Amino acid sequence: MIGVVLLVDGVGGRIVETEAYDRKDPASHSYAGPTRRNAAMFGPPGRAYVYRSYGMHWCLNIVCGATGQGAAVLIRALEPTHGIQVMQARRGVQSPSLLCAGPGRLCQALAIDGGHDGVPVTEPPFQWLPATEPLPVLAGARIGISKATELPWRFVAQGSRFLSRPMR
């Protein structure tokens, strides 16, 4: 997904940071099995799994793998390319490097909320544009979790200034 452009109602940018989660991963929401909150993770691939983090930030994941597998990729950061003024108004910040640097900021900038949970990401309001050029990708430890921290399932565009945090 690194380098692919993600748009929601025409607003968004190039994906520069993701994290992977699956059912065998103790840091994953799917680890303990299906619940009302994580039901989208067990649905068909290509759907949004949107959840509230710390009761205040929405986070966007893309369900992947077979139906029932409980795997998803968290979209952690975008390099803004489309609708920057709209994102600035939604976020109340001007700096492009702060618009989508982190899953909560990204969802606020793209106006993603719980209403997007379970929605196919292959249909409007979502749009995907192929990467225009391959980006060098680094893999490392995920951030913001306390379990399975050794798994190198965080992926970033090398050298991007739009990451939620620099790669260690």
DOMI-528873 format. One record per residue (C-alpha): x, y, z. Coordinates in Angstrom, 1 decimal, padded with zeros to 4 digits, always signed. Example, Ala and Ser with C-alpha at 12.3 -4.5 7.8 and 13.67 -1.06 7.14 Angstrom:
// residues 2
      X      Y      Z
 +012.3 -004.5 +007.8
 +013.7 -001.1 +007.1
END
This chain:
// residues 168
      X      Y      Z
 +000.0 +000.0 +000.0
 +003.0 +002.4 +000.5
 +002.9 +004.9 -002.4
 -000.8 +004.2 -003.3
 -003.0 +007.3 -003.2
 -006.1 +007.0 -000.9
 -008.9 +009.5 -001.4
 -012.2 +009.8 +000.5
 -014.6 +012.1 -001.4
 -011.7 +013.4 -003.4
 -009.6 +014.3 -000.3
 -006.5 +012.4 +000.7
 -003.0 +011.6 -000.4
 -000.2 +009.0 -000.8
 +000.1 +006.3 +001.9
 +003.4 +006.6 +003.6
 +002.9 +004.5 +006.8
 +001.0 +001.4 +007.6
 +000.9 -001.4 +010.3
 -000.3 -004.9 +009.9
 -002.4 -007.0 +012.4
 -003.7 -010.5 +012.3
 -005.7 -012.9 +014.4
 -002.6 -014.7 +015.9
 -001.2 -011.3 +017.0
 -001.9 -010.4 +020.6
 -001.8 -006.7 +019.7
 -004.6 -007.2 +017.2
 -008.3 -006.3 +018.0
 -009.1 -009.7 +016.4
 -006.9 -011.8 +018.8
 -009.7 -012.7 +021.2
 -012.2 -013.4 +018.4
 -015.1 -011.6 +016.8
 -017.0 -008.9 +018.8
 -019.4 -006.2 +017.9
 -016.5 -003.7 +017.7
 -014.2 -005.7 +015.5
 -016.8 -007.5 +013.3
 -015.6 -005.8 +010.1
 -012.2 -007.4 +010.6
 -013.8 -010.8 +010.2
 -015.8 -009.8 +007.1
 -014.7 -009.9 +003.5
 -011.4 -008.3 +002.5
 -011.5 -004.8 +001.0
 -013.7 -003.3 +003.7
 -012.9 -000.6 +006.1
 -012.5 -001.5 +009.8
 -012.9 +001.9 +011.6
 -012.7 +002.0 +015.4
 -012.4 +004.6 +018.1
 -009.0 +004.8 +019.9
 -008.9 +006.1 +023.4
 -012.5 +007.1 +023.0
 -011.6 +010.1 +020.9
 -009.7 +009.3 +017.6
 -011.1 +007.3 +014.7
 -008.6 +004.9 +013.0
 -008.9 +003.4 +009.5
 -007.9 -000.1 +008.7
 -008.3 -002.0 +005.5
 -009.5 -005.6 +006.0
 -007.3 -008.1 +004.2
 -006.9 -011.9 +003.9
 -009.8 -014.4 +003.7
 -013.2 -013.8 +005.2
 -013.0 -014.8 +008.9
 -009.3 -014.4 +009.2
 -009.4 -011.2 +011.3
 -006.5 -009.4 +009.5
 -006.2 -005.7 +008.6
 -003.8 -003.0 +007.8
 -003.9 +000.2 +009.8
 -003.3 +003.3 +007.7
 -001.1 +005.4 +009.9
 -000.1 +008.3 +007.7
 -000.6 +010.0 +004.3
 +001.4 +012.6 +002.4
 -001.4 +015.1 +001.6
 -001.9 +015.6 -002.2
 -005.6 +016.2 -002.8
 -007.9 +018.6 -001.0
 -005.2 +020.1 +001.2
 -007.3 +023.2 +002.0
 -010.2 +021.0 +003.0
 -007.9 +019.0 +005.3
 -006.5 +022.2 +006.8
 -010.0 +023.4 +007.6
 -011.0 +020.1 +009.1
 -007.9 +019.8 +011.3
 -007.4 +023.5 +012.1
 -003.7 +023.3 +011.2
 -001.8 +024.7 +008.2
 +001.3 +022.5 +008.2
 +000.9 +019.8 +005.5
 +003.3 +017.5 +007.6
 +000.8 +017.5 +010.5
 -002.4 +017.0 +008.5
 -002.3 +013.2 +008.2
 +000.6 +012.2 +010.4
 -001.0 +009.6 +012.6
 -004.2 +007.5 +012.3
 -006.4 +010.0 +014.3
 -005.2 +013.0 +012.4
 -005.6 +011.2 +009.1
 -009.2 +010.2 +009.9
 -010.1 +013.8 +011.0
 -008.5 +015.2 +007.8
 -010.4 +012.8 +005.6
 -013.7 +013.0 +007.7
 -013.6 +009.3 +008.4
 -015.8 +008.1 +011.3
 -017.7 +005.1 +012.6
 -020.1 +005.4 +009.7
 -017.4 +004.1 +007.4
 -016.9 +000.9 +009.4
 -017.6 -002.1 +007.2
 -017.9 -000.1 +004.0
 -016.2 -001.5 +000.9
 -013.1 +000.6 +000.2
 -013.5 -000.3 -003.5
 -016.5 +001.9 -003.8
 -017.3 +005.6 -003.2
 -016.6 +007.6 -001.1
 -013.2 +005.7 -001.3
 -011.0 +005.9 -004.3
 -007.5 +004.3 -004.8
 -005.0 +005.6 -007.4
 -001.9 +003.5 -008.2
 +001.5 +004.6 -007.1
 +003.1 +006.7 -009.7
 +006.6 +005.6 -008.7
 +008.0 +002.8 -006.4
 +009.0 +004.1 -003.0
 +011.8 +002.5 -000.9
 +010.0 +000.9 +002.0
 +011.4 +000.3 +005.5
 +009.9 -002.3 +008.0
 +010.2 -002.0 +011.7
 +008.5 -002.3 +015.1
 +004.9 -001.1 +015.4
 +004.2 +001.8 +017.7
 +001.6 +002.6 +020.2
 +001.1 -001.0 +021.4
 +002.4 -003.0 +024.3
 +002.1 -006.5 +023.0
 +004.0 -008.2 +020.1
 +006.2 -005.2 +019.8
 +009.0 -007.3 +018.3
 +007.1 -007.9 +015.1
 +008.4 -005.8 +012.2
 +005.0 -005.0 +010.9
 +005.2 -001.3 +010.6
 +006.0 -000.1 +007.0
 +007.0 +003.4 +006.0
 +008.2 +005.2 +002.9
 +011.9 +005.8 +003.5
 +012.7 +009.4 +004.2
 +009.1 +010.7 +004.2
 +008.5 +013.8 +006.3
 +004.8 +012.9 +006.7
 +005.2 +009.9 +009.1
 +003.5 +009.8 +012.5
 +006.9 +009.2 +014.1
 +010.3 +008.7 +012.5
 +011.4 +005.0 +012.0
 +013.8 +003.8 +014.7
END
